[in-house]
């Protein structure tokens, strides 16, 4: 288990460039299973979760050639479905939640798929009902071995259908769409997720010959085709990293330029940080964060305390709520952070309280933050990263804190952020990996 050693309280200066979007990468890499032809994907973040998914595909017989850093060529002409029954696959897939998205492509092209109960972050219940309910609507037969926690699904031929999803699941929508592109007839998916990740997946599938309309909305119409061809695709900048870097600049009172952010795909992320009083300026496709020594949280028009909560796109992504919470600890004013989707994601606040933050954990979903207005700095302490997003939030807190901190279990951070210590060192952060 690796550890970050951090000497906090230092102002940073310079520029950072976000990596490719992790959540998009996991989807589009699974989509290569839909064709026998070459698929080239650029701007792949070489983080542990993505590299693990590529290893799973290799085990299935997919050729994966690393052309250069971040660019891979895939060919799934010779897939070995029997790999799904091996102990190696079971271990790999069980530790990676994103592996659930191989089910849709495998079902569409080969008529069957198997997967153990997905792992990933320990942030509360993350059910996969939407995935399998949608695939059943397309005519698949689903079984679950409760004793061994193993899912299996099969269908001789999928048939298009209308479905109203019970939740706007991003990965669920991706799985269903990837299955529907090769189904007979037309599939209509209402209450579909419309995050940029899903939009990018749909655009990639269209470039492969799929027929999809309604991209960017919550109503997708997919007309099945006989086969898909190869394509080239470039992954968007990671909006979660962009938001993390905005929060880093604010907490460390730094002037930081975030380069090539894909601004048109950031939604309300910059505006939400501005509600905390942070000055975020857009210069072409760059974001400049400056004058962050003091920032004041807005109130609602009637004077009541503002709340920041997650919501399906185009609402605020839940993956940034941990960062917003940390940033609020040094603001002037108070804010209610409402994490609606996952009931365990706010439990890391006990470490922030140990560091001197004023936070009231109301319940598993809500926390009230009373900003310190930099009158008192956070104190360095020993911490453990519980998941990817809480891990980066704790790292930001440590970099702003007075004194030294250590963060254990940083493999969780590595799952979502590539070479984060190296990139932060280049702008003046005192951080080492042990």
C-alpha positions as CSV (number, residue, x, y, z in Angstrom):
1,X,0.0,0.0,0.0
2,X,1.5,3.3,-1.1
3,X,1.4,6.6,0.7
4,X,1.5,10.3,-0.2
5,X,3.6,12.5,2.0
6,X,2.5,16.1,1.7
7,X,3.9,19.3,3.0
8,X,1.0,21.7,2.8
9,X,0.5,25.5,3.1
10,X,2.3,26.4,-0.1
11,X,0.9,28.5,-2.9
12,X,1.1,26.9,-6.4
13,X,1.5,28.5,-9.7
14,X,1.5,27.4,-13.3
15,X,-0.7,25.4,-15.7
16,X,-2.2,21.9,-15.6
17,X,-3.7,19.9,-18.5
18,X,-6.5,17.5,-17.7
19,X,-6.1,13.9,-18.8
20,X,-8.7,12.1,-20.9
21,X,-12.0,11.4,-19.3
22,X,-11.9,8.2,-17.3
23,X,-15.7,7.6,-17.4
24,X,-15.8,8.0,-21.2
25,X,-12.7,5.8,-21.7
26,X,-14.3,2.9,-19.8
27,X,-17.4,3.1,-22.2
28,X,-15.7,3.5,-25.5
29,X,-13.1,0.8,-24.8
30,X,-15.9,-1.7,-24.2
31,X,-17.5,-0.6,-27.5
32,X,-14.5,-2.0,-29.4
33,X,-16.1,-5.5,-28.8
34,X,-18.9,-4.6,-31.2
35,X,-16.8,-4.8,-34.4
36,X,-14.2,-7.1,-36.0
37,X,-12.4,-4.1,-37.5
38,X,-9.7,-1.9,-36.0
39,X,-10.7,0.8,-33.6
40,X,-8.2,3.5,-32.6
41,X,-8.8,5.6,-29.5
42,X,-6.8,8.7,-28.6
43,X,-6.4,10.5,-25.3
44,X,-6.9,7.4,-23.1
45,X,-5.9,8.1,-19.5
46,X,-3.4,5.5,-18.5
47,X,-4.8,5.1,-15.0
48,X,-5.2,1.8,-13.2
49,X,-8.9,1.3,-13.8
50,X,-8.6,1.8,-17.6
51,X,-5.5,-0.3,-17.9
52,X,-7.2,-3.1,-16.0
53,X,-10.1,-3.0,-18.4
54,X,-7.7,-3.2,-21.3
55,X,-6.2,-6.3,-19.7
56,X,-9.7,-7.9,-19.5
57,X,-10.1,-7.3,-23.2
58,X,-6.7,-8.8,-23.9
59,X,-7.8,-11.9,-21.9
60,X,-10.9,-12.1,-24.2
61,X,-8.6,-12.2,-27.2
62,X,-8.8,-8.5,-28.2
63,X,-5.6,-7.2,-29.7
64,X,-4.6,-4.0,-27.9
65,X,-1.6,-2.1,-29.4
66,X,-0.2,0.9,-27.6
67,X,0.7,3.2,-30.5
68,X,2.0,6.0,-28.3
69,X,1.1,7.4,-24.9
70,X,-2.7,7.6,-24.6
71,X,-3.3,6.1,-28.1
72,X,-4.3,2.5,-28.6
73,X,-5.5,0.4,-31.5
74,X,-7.9,-2.4,-30.7
75,X,-9.1,-5.3,-32.8
76,X,-11.8,-7.7,-31.5
77,X,-11.9,-10.1,-34.5
78,X,-11.0,-13.1,-32.4
79,X,-12.9,-13.0,-29.1
80,X,-12.7,-16.0,-26.9
81,X,-16.0,-16.0,-24.9
82,X,-14.7,-19.0,-22.8
83,X,-12.3,-16.6,-21.0
84,X,-15.4,-15.3,-19.2
85,X,-15.5,-18.6,-17.3
86,X,-12.0,-18.4,-15.9
87,X,-10.8,-17.5,-12.4
88,X,-8.5,-14.8,-13.9
89,X,-11.5,-13.0,-15.4
90,X,-13.5,-13.4,-12.2
91,X,-10.8,-11.7,-10.2
92,X,-10.2,-8.9,-12.8
93,X,-13.9,-8.1,-13.3
94,X,-14.9,-8.2,-9.6
95,X,-12.5,-5.4,-8.8
96,X,-13.5,-3.1,-11.6
97,X,-17.0,-1.7,-11.7
98,X,-16.6,-0.5,-15.3
99,X,-16.3,-4.1,-16.5
100,X,-20.1,-4.4,-16.3
101,X,-20.2,-2.5,-19.7
102,X,-18.7,-5.4,-21.6
103,X,-22.0,-7.2,-21.1
104,X,-24.0,-5.2,-23.7
105,X,-21.5,-5.5,-26.5
106,X,-20.9,-9.2,-25.9
107,X,-24.6,-9.9,-25.7
108,X,-25.2,-8.0,-29.0
109,X,-22.4,-9.7,-30.9
110,X,-22.1,-13.1,-29.4
111,X,-25.4,-13.7,-27.7
112,X,-24.2,-14.2,-24.1
113,X,-22.1,-12.7,-21.4
114,X,-21.0,-13.3,-17.8
115,X,-19.7,-11.1,-15.1
116,X,-19.2,-11.2,-11.3
117,X,-20.7,-8.6,-9.1
118,X,-18.7,-5.5,-10.0
119,X,-16.4,-3.9,-7.4
120,X,-15.0,-0.4,-7.4
121,X,-15.4,2.4,-4.8
122,X,-16.9,1.8,-1.4
123,X,-19.4,4.6,-1.6
124,X,-22.6,2.9,-0.9
125,X,-25.1,0.8,-2.9
126,X,-24.5,0.9,-6.6
127,X,-27.1,-1.4,-8.1
128,X,-27.0,-2.7,-11.6
129,X,-30.7,-3.5,-12.0
130,X,-31.1,-0.8,-14.8
131,X,-28.5,-2.6,-16.9
132,X,-30.1,-6.0,-16.8
133,X,-33.7,-4.8,-16.9
134,X,-33.0,-2.9,-20.1
135,X,-31.3,-5.9,-21.7
136,X,-34.2,-8.1,-20.7
137,X,-36.5,-5.6,-22.5
138,X,-34.4,-6.4,-25.6
139,X,-35.3,-10.0,-25.2
140,X,-32.3,-11.3,-23.1
141,X,-32.7,-13.9,-20.4
142,X,-31.0,-12.9,-17.1
143,X,-29.9,-15.1,-14.2
144,X,-28.2,-14.2,-11.0
145,X,-26.3,-16.7,-8.8
146,X,-26.8,-15.1,-5.4
147,X,-24.4,-17.6,-3.7
148,X,-21.5,-16.8,-5.9
149,X,-22.7,-13.3,-6.9
150,X,-22.4,-14.0,-10.6
151,X,-24.5,-12.5,-13.4
152,X,-25.2,-14.2,-16.7
153,X,-27.3,-13.1,-19.6
154,X,-28.0,-14.6,-23.0
155,X,-30.2,-14.1,-26.1
156,X,-30.2,-15.7,-29.6
157,X,-31.2,-12.4,-31.1
158,X,-32.0,-9.1,-29.5
159,X,-35.1,-7.2,-30.6
160,X,-35.7,-3.5,-30.4
161,X,-38.1,-2.3,-27.7
162,X,-39.4,0.8,-25.9
163,X,-38.1,1.2,-22.4
164,X,-38.4,3.9,-19.7
165,X,-35.4,3.6,-17.4
166,X,-36.1,3.7,-13.7
167,X,-33.0,5.8,-13.2
168,X,-30.8,7.8,-15.6
169,X,-27.9,5.5,-15.2
170,X,-24.8,6.5,-17.2
171,X,-23.3,3.0,-17.4
172,X,-26.8,1.5,-17.7
173,X,-27.6,3.7,-20.7
174,X,-24.2,2.9,-22.3
175,X,-24.8,-0.9,-21.9
176,X,-28.3,-0.8,-23.3
177,X,-27.3,1.4,-26.3
178,X,-24.3,-0.8,-27.1
179,X,-26.6,-3.8,-27.1
180,X,-29.3,-2.1,-29.1
181,X,-27.1,-1.0,-32.0
182,X,-27.0,-4.6,-33.3
183,X,-30.6,-5.6,-32.3
184,X,-33.4,-6.2,-34.8
185,X,-35.7,-3.2,-35.1
186,X,-35.8,0.1,-33.2
187,X,-35.1,0.7,-29.5
188,X,-36.4,3.7,-27.7
189,X,-34.7,4.6,-24.4
190,X,-36.5,7.2,-22.4
191,X,-34.9,8.7,-19.2
192,X,-31.6,7.9,-20.8
193,X,-28.5,9.5,-19.2
194,X,-27.2,12.3,-21.4
195,X,-23.8,13.0,-19.8
196,X,-21.0,14.0,-22.2
197,X,-19.6,10.4,-21.7
198,X,-22.8,8.9,-23.2
199,X,-22.9,11.5,-26.0
200,X,-19.3,10.6,-26.9
201,X,-20.1,6.9,-26.9
202,X,-23.1,7.5,-29.2
203,X,-21.1,9.6,-31.6
204,X,-18.4,7.0,-31.7
205,X,-21.0,4.3,-32.4
206,X,-22.5,6.4,-35.2
207,X,-19.1,6.8,-36.8
208,X,-19.0,3.0,-36.7
209,X,-22.2,2.8,-38.7
210,X,-24.8,2.7,-35.9
211,X,-28.1,4.6,-36.3
212,X,-28.8,6.7,-33.1
213,X,-30.9,9.9,-32.8
214,X,-31.6,12.1,-29.9
215,X,-27.9,12.3,-28.8
216,X,-27.6,14.8,-26.0
217,X,-31.2,14.3,-24.8
218,X,-32.8,11.9,-22.4
219,X,-34.7,10.2,-25.3
220,X,-32.5,8.0,-27.5
221,X,-33.8,6.1,-30.5
222,X,-31.5,3.3,-31.8
223,X,-32.2,1.5,-35.1
224,X,-30.3,-1.7,-35.2
225,X,-27.9,-2.5,-38.0
226,X,-26.3,-5.8,-39.2
227,X,-22.7,-5.0,-38.3
228,X,-20.4,-2.1,-37.3
229,X,-17.1,-1.1,-38.8
230,X,-14.0,0.3,-37.3
231,X,-13.3,4.0,-36.4
232,X,-11.0,6.5,-34.8
233,X,-12.2,8.3,-31.7
234,X,-10.7,10.9,-29.4
235,X,-11.7,11.1,-25.7
236,X,-12.8,14.4,-24.1
237,X,-10.8,16.1,-21.3
238,X,-11.8,14.8,-17.9
239,X,-14.3,17.3,-16.4
240,X,-13.8,15.7,-13.0
241,X,-10.1,16.5,-13.2
242,X,-10.9,20.1,-14.3
243,X,-13.2,20.6,-11.3
244,X,-10.5,19.0,-9.0
245,X,-7.9,21.5,-10.3
246,X,-10.3,24.5,-9.8
247,X,-10.8,23.3,-6.2
248,X,-7.0,22.9,-5.7
249,X,-6.4,26.4,-6.9
250,X,-9.0,27.8,-4.5
251,X,-7.9,25.9,-1.4
252,X,-4.2,26.6,-1.9
253,X,-4.8,30.3,-2.7
254,X,-3.0,29.8,-6.1
255,X,-3.2,31.2,-9.6
256,X,-3.5,28.2,-11.9
257,X,-4.4,27.9,-15.6
258,X,-6.2,24.7,-16.7
259,X,-5.4,24.1,-20.3
260,X,-7.6,22.6,-23.0
261,X,-10.5,21.8,-20.8
262,X,-13.2,21.2,-23.4
263,X,-15.2,24.1,-22.0
264,X,-18.4,23.4,-24.0
265,X,-18.7,20.0,-22.3
266,X,-18.2,21.2,-18.7
267,X,-21.9,22.1,-18.1
268,X,-22.5,24.0,-14.8
269,X,-19.2,23.0,-13.2
270,X,-17.5,26.4,-13.5
271,X,-20.7,28.2,-12.6
272,X,-21.1,26.1,-9.5
273,X,-17.6,27.0,-8.3
274,X,-18.4,30.6,-8.9
275,X,-21.3,30.2,-6.5
276,X,-18.7,29.5,-3.8
277,X,-17.1,32.9,-4.7
278,X,-14.2,31.4,-6.8
279,X,-13.1,33.5,-9.8
280,X,-13.0,31.2,-12.8
281,X,-12.4,32.9,-16.1
282,X,-12.6,31.3,-19.5
283,X,-9.9,32.2,-22.0
284,X,-10.7,30.3,-25.3
285,X,-10.5,26.7,-24.2
286,X,-8.5,27.4,-21.0
287,X,-9.8,28.2,-17.5
288,X,-7.9,30.6,-15.3
289,X,-8.4,30.5,-11.6
290,X,-6.9,33.4,-9.7
291,X,-7.4,35.8,-6.8
292,X,-8.4,33.0,-4.5
293,X,-7.1,34.3,-1.2
294,X,-10.6,35.1,-0.2
295,X,-13.9,33.8,-1.6
296,X,-17.4,34.1,-0.3
297,X,-20.3,31.7,-0.7
298,X,-23.4,33.1,-2.2
299,X,-26.8,33.0,-0.4
300,X,-30.1,32.5,-2.0
301,X,-32.2,35.6,-2.8
302,X,-34.1,35.3,0.5
303,X,-30.9,35.2,2.5
304,X,-31.1,31.4,3.2
305,X,-28.0,29.2,3.1
306,X,-27.2,27.9,-0.3
307,X,-27.1,24.2,-1.1
308,X,-25.0,22.4,-3.6
309,X,-26.3,19.0,-4.7
310,X,-25.7,16.5,-7.4
311,X,-28.2,15.7,-10.2
312,X,-28.3,13.9,-13.5
313,X,-26.8,15.8,-16.4
314,X,-27.0,18.7,-17.1
315,X,-27.0,18.9,-13.3
316,X,-23.8,18.8,-11.2
317,X,-21.9,15.5,-11.3
318,X,-21.8,13.6,-8.0
319,X,-18.1,12.9,-8.6
320,X,-17.2,16.5,-7.6
321,X,-19.3,16.9,-4.4
322,X,-16.3,15.8,-2.3
323,X,-14.2,18.6,-3.8
324,X,-16.9,21.2,-3.4
325,X,-17.2,20.2,0.3
326,X,-13.4,20.6,0.9
327,X,-13.3,24.0,-1.0
328,X,-16.1,25.3,1.2
329,X,-14.1,24.8,4.4
330,X,-12.0,27.9,3.7
331,X,-14.7,30.0,2.2
332,X,-16.5,32.8,3.9
333,X,-20.1,31.7,4.7
334,X,-21.9,28.4,4.9
335,X,-23.3,25.8,2.5
336,X,-25.2,22.6,2.6
337,X,-23.6,19.8,0.5
338,X,-26.3,17.3,-0.5
339,X,-24.9,14.0,-2.0
340,X,-28.1,12.4,-3.2
341,X,-26.8,9.5,-5.2
342,X,-24.4,7.6,-2.8
343,X,-25.0,7.3,1.0
344,X,-21.3,6.7,2.0
345,X,-19.5,9.4,0.0
346,X,-19.5,12.0,2.8
347,X,-18.1,9.8,5.5
348,X,-14.6,11.1,4.8
349,X,-15.5,14.4,6.5
350,X,-14.3,13.0,9.9
351,X,-10.8,13.5,8.6
352,X,-11.5,17.1,7.6
353,X,-12.9,17.7,11.1
354,X,-9.7,16.3,12.6
355,X,-7.9,18.9,10.4
356,X,-9.9,21.7,12.0
357,X,-12.8,22.1,9.4
358,X,-16.2,23.1,10.8
359,X,-18.5,20.5,9.3
360,X,-21.8,19.1,10.6
361,X,-22.6,15.7,9.1
362,X,-26.4,15.9,9.1
363,X,-26.9,12.3,7.8
364,X,-25.2,10.0,5.3
365,X,-26.3,12.3,2.4
366,X,-25.9,15.8,3.8
367,X,-23.2,17.9,5.4
368,X,-23.3,21.6,6.5
369,X,-19.9,23.4,6.1
370,X,-19.2,26.5,8.0
371,X,-16.4,28.2,6.2
372,X,-13.3,29.3,8.1
373,X,-12.6,32.3,5.8
374,X,-8.9,31.4,6.1
375,X,-8.9,32.7,9.7
376,X,-7.7,29.3,10.7
377,X,-5.8,26.9,8.4
378,X,-6.5,23.2,8.3
379,X,-3.9,21.1,10.2
380,X,-1.8,18.3,8.6
381,X,-2.8,14.8,9.7
382,X,-2.7,11.1,8.8
383,X,-5.4,10.0,6.5
384,X,-6.6,7.1,4.3
385,X,-8.2,7.4,0.9
386,X,-11.6,5.6,1.0
387,X,-12.4,6.1,-2.7
388,X,-11.2,8.0,-5.8
389,X,-13.1,11.2,-5.3
390,X,-12.7,11.5,-1.5
391,X,-9.0,10.7,-2.0
392,X,-8.4,13.7,-4.3
393,X,-10.5,15.9,-1.9
394,X,-8.3,14.8,1.0
395,X,-5.2,15.5,-1.1
396,X,-6.4,19.0,-1.9
397,X,-7.0,19.5,1.8
398,X,-3.6,18.3,2.7
399,X,-1.9,20.6,0.2
400,X,-3.7,23.5,1.8
401,X,-3.1,22.5,5.4
402,X,-0.4,23.8,7.7
403,X,2.2,21.2,8.4
404,X,2.7,17.7,7.1
405,X,0.1,15.1,6.1
406,X,0.2,11.5,5.0
407,X,-2.4,9.8,2.9
408,X,-2.5,6.0,2.8
409,X,-4.3,3.7,0.2
410,X,-3.5,6.1,-2.6
411,X,-4.0,3.3,-5.1
412,X,-7.6,4.6,-4.9
413,X,-6.5,8.0,-6.2
414,X,-4.4,6.3,-8.9
415,X,-7.6,4.6,-10.2
416,X,-8.8,8.0,-11.4
417,X,-5.8,10.4,-11.6
418,X,-2.7,9.7,-13.7
419,X,0.7,10.6,-12.2
420,X,-1.1,13.2,-10.0
421,X,2.0,13.8,-7.8
422,X,4.3,14.4,-10.8
423,X,1.9,16.9,-12.4
424,X,1.4,18.8,-9.1
425,X,5.1,18.9,-8.3
426,X,5.6,20.8,-11.6
427,X,3.5,23.7,-10.2
428,X,5.2,23.7,-6.8
429,X,3.4,21.1,-4.7
430,X,5.5,19.4,-2.1
431,X,4.3,15.9,-2.4
432,X,6.1,12.6,-2.6
433,X,5.1,9.0,-3.0
434,X,6.4,6.5,-0.5
